[in-house]
């Protein structure tokens, strides 16, 4: 098993950094501070960054095929965001009337946006679900059962396997896609020092999972066996993305939320974005195929 180390790229001090996404059109890394209700982007060549206010917490997002726009998964709704102007056009609310918010999300290989929700309380229970927004802007609930905290959504390079998790179960699951048959446990975390959070799949089909509380990102091969590990110098890594001109750089977001003053003194760069070069390449993000 290979082990490497990540280094700090941006000391963004996010309360809950998430949603790491490489945008090939802009050559920038984008991410969100969910609790800070801000959208961030960074030029990794010089480390410069900027951020943008959101009208409510931004849980997840994806570039659109029309590169003027992002598809936003705000806490309560899906919306289009015009990058140049900041204009936001609501598509629809999600789980209206439930004590939930949107959480993790990523496009499948055909440009459909797959996302899940989170029970928005401290002791989260399985009351949310997983959904797919199709290019015609029709929303469907996926037959994956209820969840407390959706995470780790990703797709094999051929698009025929979907990965996902309900974080409190400490299991990452896999199923055939798009028919959702063969649902099974792909990985179960057993060392009790980390919880599965956001993931990205590399060009060889390996899943790189950020493990909240574990100060690490772990790669699992298509058979579910651990093949590599990256030590991240912060306690709460939250999401991963491959990017850069050759997709050989792994970016990792992190969070400060839940850390007391003593913990933050020991973890001074919590909430920052970290980078590593793990020796494998990622794949371009598939843009959302629908139009604003």
C-alpha angles and dihedrals in degrees: 000000000000121000125193138163134244124220132208117269104168125014091210096155091215117183089216112002111192145140100060106195131171113217110205092191094060097027088229138123112235127194141156136237097214099192092038090053091225135130115217135197132183140191102222092199092072102009093241115151142179136186139209132212117246125204091237137354112315109216103174142344143176137205116258128228085244094067093208089075145055124203107231128207099202120184094268106017152019117250144164117245121203104214098206096050106023090235114158122202115189117227099184145319119257125218091351109193095025123105091243140105134200115271130166123017143164138165120256119230091272095056100259116137113236117190144154139212137235131221098244099221134089095253097045118202129194099270100119131074149200123268143181127215109205125209091259086059092248112144123215131182112233122231094243100111130244123313139195099206117008116211147139096053110172143138134226116248091258091048093236098111127055123199124201141147146199097224100215090059089061088221129119110206133201133200140172112271139254093004095049094222124143094038107185145154107273098179133000119198109223107167093080094222098099142032123213113256131160123353142191129197119225129218091267093054097258117143116223110203126191108219113212112221092012101084090225150093115219128200119214121193120229087270092058096251119135110249105165142011134200119202109220117201094229132070101233114045107175115178142009137212136173117225148134126104092301098028090241096122121088115209121200127193123203144187143232097196114120096018116120125218094271092050091048091052088057093040101043096165097047109141092034131120119249133195137207137172105223098178098251132088131238132214131251115266112255108239122230107266097210123095132233 
